[in-house]
Amino acid sequence: MINIYPANRLENLVFLLERIMQTDNDNILSEEIILVQSKGMQHWLNLKLAESRGISMNLSLSLPMLFF
C-alpha cells in the first residue's frame, strides 16, 4: 500500500514517520520501504531516525526511479 503524507516541514514528517513505524507491528522483521527525493534526503532521514530511535535498521530508503 502506498501512503502519501504532504507537509511543509521535514521535522513534522519525521515525527509522523516515527509514530507510524511504532504502531505498525505486523511483522518486526519485514523491511520498511521509504521513497525519498534525493541521496541527501536519504542520508538526513537515516540520521534523524537513528537519533530519535537509537538505531536505524531494516529500512529501504530509495529514490522513486530506482524503486519503480
mmCIF file of the N, C-alpha and C atoms, coordinates in Angstrom:
data_MODEL
# 
_entry.id   MODEL 
# 
loop_
_atom_site.group_PDB 
_atom_site.id 
_atom_site.type_symbol 
_atom_site.label_atom_id 
_atom_site.label_alt_id 
_atom_site.label_comp_id 
_atom_site.label_asym_id 
_atom_site.label_entity_id 
_atom_site.label_seq_id 
_atom_site.pdbx_PDB_ins_code 
_atom_site.Cartn_x 
_atom_site.Cartn_y 
_atom_site.Cartn_z 
_atom_site.occupancy 
_atom_site.B_iso_or_equiv 
_atom_site.pdbx_formal_charge 
_atom_site.auth_seq_id 
_atom_site.auth_comp_id 
_atom_site.auth_asym_id 
_atom_site.auth_atom_id 
_atom_site.pdbx_PDB_model_num 
ATOM 1   N N  . MET A 1 1  ? 0.842  -1.163 0.000   1.00 0.00 ? 1  MET A N  1 
ATOM 2   C CA . MET A 1 1  ? 0.000  0.000  0.000   1.00 0.00 ? 1  MET A CA 1 
ATOM 3   C C  . MET A 1 1  ? 0.892  1.232  0.000   1.00 0.00 ? 1  MET A C  1 
ATOM 4   N N  . ILE A 1 2  ? 0.494  2.245  -0.709  1.00 0.00 ? 2  ILE A N  1 
ATOM 5   C CA . ILE A 1 2  ? 1.237  3.498  -0.753  1.00 0.00 ? 2  ILE A CA 1 
ATOM 6   C C  . ILE A 1 2  ? 0.461  4.547  0.031   1.00 0.00 ? 2  ILE A C  1 
ATOM 7   N N  . ASN A 1 3  ? 1.152  5.189  0.959   1.00 0.00 ? 3  ASN A N  1 
ATOM 8   C CA . ASN A 1 3  ? 0.590  6.293  1.724   1.00 0.00 ? 3  ASN A CA 1 
ATOM 9   C C  . ASN A 1 3  ? 1.408  7.539  1.435   1.00 0.00 ? 3  ASN A C  1 
ATOM 10  N N  . ILE A 1 4  ? 0.738  8.644  1.176   1.00 0.00 ? 4  ILE A N  1 
ATOM 11  C CA . ILE A 1 4  ? 1.409  9.906  0.893   1.00 0.00 ? 4  ILE A CA 1 
ATOM 12  C C  . ILE A 1 4  ? 1.001  10.907 1.963   1.00 0.00 ? 4  ILE A C  1 
ATOM 13  N N  . TYR A 1 5  ? 2.009  11.517 2.603   1.00 0.00 ? 5  TYR A N  1 
ATOM 14  C CA . TYR A 1 5  ? 1.776  12.491 3.661   1.00 0.00 ? 5  TYR A CA 1 
ATOM 15  C C  . TYR A 1 5  ? 2.466  13.795 3.287   1.00 0.00 ? 5  TYR A C  1 
ATOM 16  N N  . PRO A 1 6  ? 1.730  14.789 2.796   1.00 0.00 ? 6  PRO A N  1 
ATOM 17  C CA . PRO A 1 6  ? 2.361  16.068 2.449   1.00 0.00 ? 6  PRO A CA 1 
ATOM 18  C C  . PRO A 1 6  ? 2.532  16.946 3.686   1.00 0.00 ? 6  PRO A C  1 
ATOM 19  N N  . ALA A 1 7  ? 3.600  17.715 3.707   1.00 0.00 ? 7  ALA A N  1 
ATOM 20  C CA . ALA A 1 7  ? 3.840  18.670 4.795   1.00 0.00 ? 7  ALA A CA 1 
ATOM 21  C C  . ALA A 1 7  ? 4.854  19.699 4.320   1.00 0.00 ? 7  ALA A C  1 
ATOM 22  N N  . ASN A 1 8  ? 4.870  20.845 4.993   1.00 0.00 ? 8  ASN A N  1 
ATOM 23  C CA . ASN A 1 8  ? 5.809  21.904 4.650   1.00 0.00 ? 8  ASN A CA 1 
ATOM 24  C C  . ASN A 1 8  ? 7.119  21.793 5.415   1.00 0.00 ? 8  ASN A C  1 
ATOM 25  N N  . ARG A 1 9  ? 7.101  21.083 6.542   1.00 0.00 ? 9  ARG A N  1 
ATOM 26  C CA . ARG A 1 9  ? 8.296  20.956 7.375   1.00 0.00 ? 9  ARG A CA 1 
ATOM 27  C C  . ARG A 1 9  ? 8.726  19.500 7.459   1.00 0.00 ? 9  ARG A C  1 
ATOM 28  N N  . LEU A 1 10 ? 9.991  19.250 7.200   1.00 0.00 ? 10 LEU A N  1 
ATOM 29  C CA . LEU A 1 10 ? 10.512 17.886 7.230   1.00 0.00 ? 10 LEU A CA 1 
ATOM 30  C C  . LEU A 1 10 ? 10.473 17.299 8.635   1.00 0.00 ? 10 LEU A C  1 
ATOM 31  N N  . GLU A 1 11 ? 10.639 18.148 9.657   1.00 0.00 ? 11 GLU A N  1 
ATOM 32  C CA . GLU A 1 11 ? 10.612 17.659 11.024  1.00 0.00 ? 11 GLU A CA 1 
ATOM 33  C C  . GLU A 1 11 ? 9.255  17.050 11.366  1.00 0.00 ? 11 GLU A C  1 
ATOM 34  N N  . ASN A 1 12 ? 8.183  17.626 10.828  1.00 0.00 ? 12 ASN A N  1 
ATOM 35  C CA . ASN A 1 12 ? 6.847  17.075 11.052  1.00 0.00 ? 12 ASN A CA 1 
ATOM 36  C C  . ASN A 1 12 ? 6.696  15.710 10.380  1.00 0.00 ? 12 ASN A C  1 
ATOM 37  N N  . LEU A 1 13 ? 7.274  15.554 9.204   1.00 0.00 ? 13 LEU A N  1 
ATOM 38  C CA . LEU A 1 13 ? 7.200  14.279 8.507   1.00 0.00 ? 13 LEU A CA 1 
ATOM 39  C C  . LEU A 1 13 ? 8.015  13.193 9.220   1.00 0.00 ? 13 LEU A C  1 
ATOM 40  N N  . VAL A 1 14 ? 9.157  13.565 9.778   1.00 0.00 ? 14 VAL A N  1 
ATOM 41  C CA . VAL A 1 14 ? 9.959  12.586 10.520  1.00 0.00 ? 14 VAL A CA 1 
ATOM 42  C C  . VAL A 1 14 ? 9.213  12.138 11.765  1.00 0.00 ? 14 VAL A C  1 
ATOM 43  N N  . PHE A 1 15 ? 8.582  13.087 12.461  1.00 0.00 ? 15 PHE A N  1 
ATOM 44  C CA . PHE A 1 15 ? 7.792  12.757 13.642  1.00 0.00 ? 15 PHE A CA 1 
ATOM 45  C C  . PHE A 1 15 ? 6.653  11.808 13.276  1.00 0.00 ? 15 PHE A C  1 
ATOM 46  N N  . LEU A 1 16 ? 5.953  12.094 12.194  1.00 0.00 ? 16 LEU A N  1 
ATOM 47  C CA . LEU A 1 16 ? 4.860  11.239 11.741  1.00 0.00 ? 16 LEU A CA 1 
ATOM 48  C C  . LEU A 1 16 ? 5.374  9.854  11.344  1.00 0.00 ? 16 LEU A C  1 
ATOM 49  N N  . LEU A 1 17 ? 6.499  9.796  10.649  1.00 0.00 ? 17 LEU A N  1 
ATOM 50  C CA . LEU A 1 17 ? 7.085  8.512  10.248  1.00 0.00 ? 17 LEU A CA 1 
ATOM 51  C C  . LEU A 1 17 ? 7.457  7.674  11.469  1.00 0.00 ? 17 LEU A C  1 
ATOM 52  N N  . GLU A 1 18 ? 8.012  8.306  12.484  1.00 0.00 ? 18 GLU A N  1 
ATOM 53  C CA . GLU A 1 18 ? 8.357  7.585  13.711  1.00 0.00 ? 18 GLU A CA 1 
ATOM 54  C C  . GLU A 1 18 ? 7.116  6.978  14.357  1.00 0.00 ? 18 GLU A C  1 
ATOM 55  N N  . ARG A 1 19 ? 6.030  7.734  14.410  1.00 0.00 ? 19 ARG A N  1 
ATOM 56  C CA . ARG A 1 19 ? 4.791  7.242  15.019  1.00 0.00 ? 19 ARG A CA 1 
ATOM 57  C C  . ARG A 1 19 ? 4.194  6.093  14.206  1.00 0.00 ? 19 ARG A C  1 
ATOM 58  N N  . ILE A 1 20 ? 4.241  6.199  12.901  1.00 0.00 ? 20 ILE A N  1 
ATOM 59  C CA . ILE A 1 20 ? 3.725  5.129  12.048  1.00 0.00 ? 20 ILE A CA 1 
ATOM 60  C C  . ILE A 1 20 ? 4.558  3.866  12.226  1.00 0.00 ? 20 ILE A C  1 
ATOM 61  N N  . MET A 1 21 ? 5.865  4.014  12.313  1.00 0.00 ? 21 MET A N  1 
ATOM 62  C CA . MET A 1 21 ? 6.730  2.857  12.481  1.00 0.00 ? 21 MET A CA 1 
ATOM 63  C C  . MET A 1 21 ? 6.550  2.205  13.851  1.00 0.00 ? 21 MET A C  1 
ATOM 64  N N  . GLN A 1 22 ? 6.185  2.988  14.866  1.00 0.00 ? 22 GLN A N  1 
ATOM 65  C CA . GLN A 1 22 ? 5.930  2.429  16.192  1.00 0.00 ? 22 GLN A CA 1 
ATOM 66  C C  . GLN A 1 22 ? 4.633  1.640  16.232  1.00 0.00 ? 22 GLN A C  1 
ATOM 67  N N  . THR A 1 23 ? 3.609  2.107  15.543  1.00 0.00 ? 23 THR A N  1 
ATOM 68  C CA . THR A 1 23 ? 2.305  1.449  15.602  1.00 0.00 ? 23 THR A CA 1 
ATOM 69  C C  . THR A 1 23 ? 2.172  0.303  14.618  1.00 0.00 ? 23 THR A C  1 
ATOM 70  N N  . ASP A 1 24 ? 2.991  0.283  13.585  1.00 0.00 ? 24 ASP A N  1 
ATOM 71  C CA . ASP A 1 24 ? 2.924  -0.763 12.566  1.00 0.00 ? 24 ASP A CA 1 
ATOM 72  C C  . ASP A 1 24 ? 3.791  -1.946 12.996  1.00 0.00 ? 24 ASP A C  1 
ATOM 73  N N  . ASN A 1 25 ? 3.195  -2.883 13.735  1.00 0.00 ? 25 ASN A N  1 
ATOM 74  C CA . ASN A 1 25 ? 3.939  -4.030 14.254  1.00 0.00 ? 25 ASN A CA 1 
ATOM 75  C C  . ASN A 1 25 ? 3.444  -5.344 13.666  1.00 0.00 ? 25 ASN A C  1 
ATOM 76  N N  . ASP A 1 26 ? 3.082  -5.360 12.397  1.00 0.00 ? 26 ASP A N  1 
ATOM 77  C CA . ASP A 1 26 ? 2.617  -6.597 11.769  1.00 0.00 ? 26 ASP A CA 1 
ATOM 78  C C  . ASP A 1 26 ? 3.704  -7.659 11.811  1.00 0.00 ? 26 ASP A C  1 
ATOM 79  N N  . ASN A 1 27 ? 4.853  -7.315 11.334  1.00 0.00 ? 27 ASN A N  1 
ATOM 80  C CA . ASN A 1 27 ? 5.982  -8.234 11.334  1.00 0.00 ? 27 ASN A CA 1 
ATOM 81  C C  . ASN A 1 27 ? 7.241  -7.404 11.558  1.00 0.00 ? 27 ASN A C  1 
ATOM 82  N N  . ILE A 1 28 ? 7.872  -7.576 12.699  1.00 0.00 ? 28 ILE A N  1 
ATOM 83  C CA . ILE A 1 28 ? 9.018  -6.726 13.023  1.00 0.00 ? 28 ILE A CA 1 
ATOM 84  C C  . ILE A 1 28 ? 10.236 -7.018 12.148  1.00 0.00 ? 28 ILE A C  1 
ATOM 85  N N  . LEU A 1 29 ? 10.233 -8.147 11.468  1.00 0.00 ? 29 LEU A N  1 
ATOM 86  C CA . LEU A 1 29 ? 11.353 -8.487 10.596  1.00 0.00 ? 29 LEU A CA 1 
ATOM 87  C C  . LEU A 1 29 ? 11.155 -8.012 9.161   1.00 0.00 ? 29 LEU A C  1 
ATOM 88  N N  . SER A 1 30 ? 9.982  -7.487 8.845   1.00 0.00 ? 30 SER A N  1 
ATOM 89  C CA . SER A 1 30 ? 9.747  -7.018 7.482   1.00 0.00 ? 30 SER A CA 1 
ATOM 90  C C  . SER A 1 30 ? 10.411 -5.655 7.269   1.00 0.00 ? 30 SER A C  1 
ATOM 91  N N  . GLU A 1 31 ? 10.905 -5.462 6.072   1.00 0.00 ? 31 GLU A N  1 
ATOM 92  C CA . GLU A 1 31 ? 11.616 -4.240 5.723   1.00 0.00 ? 31 GLU A CA 1 
ATOM 93  C C  . GLU A 1 31 ? 10.627 -3.116 5.411   1.00 0.00 ? 31 GLU A C  1 
ATOM 94  N N  . GLU A 1 32 ? 10.902 -1.919 5.914   1.00 0.00 ? 32 GLU A N  1 
ATOM 95  C CA . GLU A 1 32 ? 10.110 -0.733 5.595   1.00 0.00 ? 32 GLU A CA 1 
ATOM 96  C C  . GLU A 1 32 ? 10.682 -0.095 4.340   1.00 0.00 ? 32 GLU A C  1 
ATOM 97  N N  . ILE A 1 33 ? 9.843  0.210  3.371   1.00 0.00 ? 33 ILE A N  1 
ATOM 98  C CA . ILE A 1 33 ? 10.281 0.855  2.131   1.00 0.00 ? 33 ILE A CA 1 
ATOM 99  C C  . ILE A 1 33 ? 9.827  2.306  2.173   1.00 0.00 ? 33 ILE A C  1 
ATOM 100 N N  . ILE A 1 34 ? 10.785 3.214  2.075   1.00 0.00 ? 34 ILE A N  1 
ATOM 101 C CA . ILE A 1 34 ? 10.511 4.649  2.128   1.00 0.00 ? 34 ILE A CA 1 
ATOM 102 C C  . ILE A 1 34 ? 11.143 5.295  0.912   1.00 0.00 ? 34 ILE A C  1 
ATOM 103 N N  . LEU A 1 35 ? 10.356 6.036  0.149   1.00 0.00 ? 35 LEU A N  1 
ATOM 104 C CA . LEU A 1 35 ? 10.869 6.739  -1.030  1.00 0.00 ? 35 LEU A CA 1 
ATOM 105 C C  . LEU A 1 35 ? 11.273 8.152  -0.641  1.00 0.00 ? 35 LEU A C  1 
ATOM 106 N N  . VAL A 1 36 ? 12.449 8.557  -1.089  1.00 0.00 ? 36 VAL A N  1 
ATOM 107 C CA . VAL A 1 36 ? 12.968 9.893  -0.810  1.00 0.00 ? 36 VAL A CA 1 
ATOM 108 C C  . VAL A 1 36 ? 13.316 10.564 -2.133  1.00 0.00 ? 36 VAL A C  1 
ATOM 109 N N  . GLN A 1 37 ? 13.480 11.879 -2.094  1.00 0.00 ? 37 GLN A N  1 
ATOM 110 C CA . GLN A 1 37 ? 13.687 12.609 -3.345  1.00 0.00 ? 37 GLN A CA 1 
ATOM 111 C C  . GLN A 1 37 ? 15.147 12.747 -3.749  1.00 0.00 ? 37 GLN A C  1 
ATOM 112 N N  . SER A 1 38 ? 16.080 12.531 -2.815  1.00 0.00 ? 38 SER A N  1 
ATOM 113 C CA . SER A 1 38 ? 17.492 12.673 -3.161  1.00 0.00 ? 38 SER A CA 1 
ATOM 114 C C  . SER A 1 38 ? 18.358 11.851 -2.218  1.00 0.00 ? 38 SER A C  1 
ATOM 115 N N  . LYS A 1 39 ? 19.627 11.685 -2.600  1.00 0.00 ? 39 LYS A N  1 
ATOM 116 C CA . LYS A 1 39 ? 20.578 10.965 -1.749  1.00 0.00 ? 39 LYS A CA 1 
ATOM 117 C C  . LYS A 1 39 ? 20.822 11.729 -0.441  1.00 0.00 ? 39 LYS A C  1 
ATOM 118 N N  . GLY A 1 40 ? 20.814 13.048 -0.509  1.00 0.00 ? 40 GLY A N  1 
ATOM 119 C CA . GLY A 1 40 ? 20.981 13.857 0.692   1.00 0.00 ? 40 GLY A CA 1 
ATOM 120 C C  . GLY A 1 40 ? 19.825 13.656 1.662   1.00 0.00 ? 40 GLY A C  1 
ATOM 121 N N  . MET A 1 41 ? 18.611 13.599 1.126   1.00 0.00 ? 41 MET A N  1 
ATOM 122 C CA . MET A 1 41 ? 17.434 13.348 1.957   1.00 0.00 ? 41 MET A CA 1 
ATOM 123 C C  . MET A 1 41 ? 17.505 11.954 2.568   1.00 0.00 ? 41 MET A C  1 
ATOM 124 N N  . GLN A 1 42 ? 18.011 11.007 1.816   1.00 0.00 ? 42 GLN A N  1 
ATOM 125 C CA . GLN A 1 42 ? 18.168 9.642  2.302   1.00 0.00 ? 42 GLN A CA 1 
ATOM 126 C C  . GLN A 1 42 ? 19.105 9.620  3.516   1.00 0.00 ? 42 GLN A C  1 
ATOM 127 N N  . HIS A 1 43 ? 20.214 10.284 3.412   1.00 0.00 ? 43 HIS A N  1 
ATOM 128 C CA . HIS A 1 43 ? 21.188 10.341 4.496   1.00 0.00 ? 43 HIS A CA 1 
ATOM 129 C C  . HIS A 1 43 ? 20.615 11.082 5.705   1.00 0.00 ? 43 HIS A C  1 
ATOM 130 N N  . TRP A 1 44 ? 19.984 12.237 5.476   1.00 0.00 ? 44 TRP A N  1 
ATOM 131 C CA . TRP A 1 44 ? 19.412 13.040 6.552   1.00 0.00 ? 44 TRP A CA 1 
ATOM 132 C C  . TRP A 1 44 ? 18.338 12.258 7.300   1.00 0.00 ? 44 TRP A C  1 
ATOM 133 N N  . LEU A 1 45 ? 17.454 11.589 6.573   1.00 0.00 ? 45 LEU A N  1 
ATOM 134 C CA . LEU A 1 45 ? 16.377 10.834 7.207   1.00 0.00 ? 45 LEU A CA 1 
ATOM 135 C C  . LEU A 1 45 ? 16.929 9.669  8.017   1.00 0.00 ? 45 LEU A C  1 
ATOM 136 N N  . ASN A 1 46 ? 17.920 9.001  7.502   1.00 0.00 ? 46 ASN A N  1 
ATOM 137 C CA . ASN A 1 46 ? 18.555 7.905  8.224   1.00 0.00 ? 46 ASN A CA 1 
ATOM 138 C C  . ASN A 1 46 ? 19.174 8.402  9.530   1.00 0.00 ? 46 ASN A C  1 
ATOM 139 N N  . LEU A 1 47 ? 19.850 9.558  9.486   1.00 0.00 ? 47 LEU A N  1 
ATOM 140 C CA . LEU A 1 47 ? 20.436 10.133 10.692  1.00 0.00 ? 47 LEU A CA 1 
ATOM 141 C C  . LEU A 1 47 ? 19.382 10.547 11.705  1.00 0.00 ? 47 LEU A C  1 
ATOM 142 N N  . LYS A 1 48 ? 18.301 11.170 11.249  1.00 0.00 ? 48 LYS A N  1 
ATOM 143 C CA . LYS A 1 48 ? 17.236 11.615 12.160  1.00 0.00 ? 48 LYS A CA 1 
ATOM 144 C C  . LYS A 1 48 ? 16.548 10.433 12.828  1.00 0.00 ? 48 LYS A C  1 
ATOM 145 N N  . LEU A 1 49 ? 16.282 9.371  12.082  1.00 0.00 ? 49 LEU A N  1 
ATOM 146 C CA . LEU A 1 49 ? 15.642 8.198  12.667  1.00 0.00 ? 49 LEU A CA 1 
ATOM 147 C C  . LEU A 1 49 ? 16.577 7.525  13.671  1.00 0.00 ? 49 LEU A C  1 
ATOM 148 N N  . ALA A 1 50 ? 17.860 7.465  13.360  1.00 0.00 ? 50 ALA A N  1 
ATOM 149 C CA . ALA A 1 50 ? 18.820 6.874  14.295  1.00 0.00 ? 50 ALA A CA 1 
ATOM 150 C C  . ALA A 1 50 ? 18.960 7.730  15.545  1.00 0.00 ? 50 ALA A C  1 
ATOM 151 N N  . GLU A 1 51 ? 18.886 9.032  15.373  1.00 0.00 ? 51 GLU A N  1 
ATOM 152 C CA . GLU A 1 51 ? 18.993 9.949  16.505  1.00 0.00 ? 51 GLU A CA 1 
ATOM 153 C C  . GLU A 1 51 ? 17.817 9.799  17.466  1.00 0.00 ? 51 GLU A C  1 
ATOM 154 N N  . SER A 1 52 ? 16.631 9.670  16.945  1.00 0.00 ? 52 SER A N  1 
ATOM 155 C CA . SER A 1 52 ? 15.443 9.613  17.792  1.00 0.00 ? 52 SER A CA 1 
ATOM 156 C C  . SER A 1 52 ? 15.144 8.210  18.311  1.00 0.00 ? 52 SER A C  1 
ATOM 157 N N  . ARG A 1 53 ? 15.462 7.178  17.536  1.00 0.00 ? 53 ARG A N  1 
ATOM 158 C CA . ARG A 1 53 ? 15.145 5.806  17.928  1.00 0.00 ? 53 ARG A CA 1 
ATOM 159 C C  . ARG A 1 53 ? 16.336 5.059  18.512  1.00 0.00 ? 53 ARG A C  1 
ATOM 160 N N  . GLY A 1 54 ? 17.519 5.612  18.400  1.00 0.00 ? 54 GLY A N  1 
ATOM 161 C CA . GLY A 1 54 ? 18.707 4.941  18.880  1.00 0.00 ? 54 GLY A CA 1 
ATOM 162 C C  . GLY A 1 54 ? 19.382 4.107  17.814  1.00 0.00 ? 54 GLY A C  1 
ATOM 163 N N  . ILE A 1 55 ? 18.623 3.664  16.818  1.00 0.00 ? 55 ILE A N  1 
ATOM 164 C CA . ILE A 1 55 ? 19.167 2.860  15.728  1.00 0.00 ? 55 ILE A CA 1 
ATOM 165 C C  . ILE A 1 55 ? 18.252 3.006  14.513  1.00 0.00 ? 55 ILE A C  1 
ATOM 166 N N  . SER A 1 56 ? 18.827 2.913  13.353  1.00 0.00 ? 56 SER A N  1 
ATOM 167 C CA . SER A 1 56 ? 18.051 2.963  12.117  1.00 0.00 ? 56 SER A CA 1 
ATOM 168 C C  . SER A 1 56 ? 18.412 1.725  11.304  1.00 0.00 ? 56 SER A C  1 
ATOM 169 N N  . MET A 1 57 ? 17.526 0.735  11.338  1.00 0.00 ? 57 MET A N  1 
ATOM 170 C CA . MET A 1 57 ? 17.816 -0.501 10.634  1.00 0.00 ? 57 MET A CA 1 
ATOM 171 C C  . MET A 1 57 ? 16.567 -1.072 10.005  1.00 0.00 ? 57 MET A C  1 
ATOM 172 N N  . ASN A 1 58 ? 16.775 -1.983 9.085   1.00 0.00 ? 58 ASN A N  1 
ATOM 173 C CA . ASN A 1 58 ? 15.693 -2.663 8.374   1.00 0.00 ? 58 ASN A CA 1 
ATOM 174 C C  . ASN A 1 58 ? 14.840 -1.679 7.573   1.00 0.00 ? 58 ASN A C  1 
ATOM 175 N N  . LEU A 1 59 ? 15.494 -0.662 7.022   1.00 0.00 ? 59 LEU A N  1 
ATOM 176 C CA . LEU A 1 59 ? 14.830 0.337  6.190   1.00 0.00 ? 59 LEU A CA 1 
ATOM 177 C C  . LEU A 1 59 ? 15.407 0.278  4.787   1.00 0.00 ? 59 LEU A C  1 
ATOM 178 N N  . SER A 1 60 ? 14.544 0.456  3.812   1.00 0.00 ? 60 SER A N  1 
ATOM 179 C CA . SER A 1 60 ? 14.983 0.588  2.439   1.00 0.00 ? 60 SER A CA 1 
ATOM 180 C C  . SER A 1 60 ? 14.617 1.995  1.984   1.00 0.00 ? 60 SER A C  1 
ATOM 181 N N  . LEU A 1 61 ? 15.593 2.886  2.006   1.00 0.00 ? 61 LEU A N  1 
ATOM 182 C CA . LEU A 1 61 ? 15.397 4.266  1.564   1.00 0.00 ? 61 LEU A CA 1 
ATOM 183 C C  . LEU A 1 61 ? 15.874 4.350  0.125   1.00 0.00 ? 61 LEU A C  1 
ATOM 184 N N  . SER A 1 62 ? 14.945 4.512  -0.799  1.00 0.00 ? 62 SER A N  1 
ATOM 185 C CA . SER A 1 62 ? 15.354 4.532  -2.207  1.00 0.00 ? 62 SER A CA 1 
ATOM 186 C C  . SER A 1 62 ? 14.720 5.685  -2.958  1.00 0.00 ? 62 SER A C  1 
ATOM 187 N N  . LEU A 1 63 ? 15.296 5.972  -4.085  1.00 0.00 ? 63 LEU A N  1 
ATOM 188 C CA . LEU A 1 63 ? 14.778 7.006  -4.978  1.00 0.00 ? 63 LEU A CA 1 
ATOM 189 C C  . LEU A 1 63 ? 13.631 6.429  -5.783  1.00 0.00 ? 63 LEU A C  1 
ATOM 190 N N  . PRO A 1 64 ? 12.644 7.241  -6.176  1.00 0.00 ? 64 PRO A N  1 
ATOM 191 C CA . PRO A 1 64 ? 11.485 6.726  -6.925  1.00 0.00 ? 64 PRO A CA 1 
ATOM 192 C C  . PRO A 1 64 ? 11.848 5.988  -8.203  1.00 0.00 ? 64 PRO A C  1 
ATOM 193 N N  . MET A 1 65 ? 12.817 6.498  -8.967  1.00 0.00 ? 65 MET A N  1 
ATOM 194 C CA . MET A 1 65 ? 13.176 5.833  -10.221 1.00 0.00 ? 65 MET A CA 1 
ATOM 195 C C  . MET A 1 65 ? 13.790 4.454  -9.980  1.00 0.00 ? 65 MET A C  1 
ATOM 196 N N  . LEU A 1 66 ? 14.538 4.320  -8.917  1.00 0.00 ? 66 LEU A N  1 
ATOM 197 C CA . LEU A 1 66 ? 15.131 3.013  -8.589  1.00 0.00 ? 66 LEU A CA 1 
ATOM 198 C C  . LEU A 1 66 ? 14.074 2.055  -8.049  1.00 0.00 ? 66 LEU A C  1 
ATOM 199 N N  . PHE A 1 67 ? 13.077 2.602  -7.390  1.00 0.00 ? 67 PHE A N  1 
ATOM 200 C CA . PHE A 1 67 ? 12.009 1.768  -6.831  1.00 0.00 ? 67 PHE A CA 1 
ATOM 201 C C  . PHE A 1 67 ? 11.127 1.207  -7.927  1.00 0.00 ? 67 PHE A C  1 
ATOM 202 N N  . PHE A 1 68 ? 10.744 2.061  -8.887  1.00 0.00 ? 68 PHE A N  1 
ATOM 203 C CA . PHE A 1 68 ? 9.842  1.619  -9.938  1.00 0.00 ? 68 PHE A CA 1 
ATOM 204 C C  . PHE A 1 68 ? 10.614 0.907  -11.035 1.00 0.00 ? 68 PHE A C  1 
# 
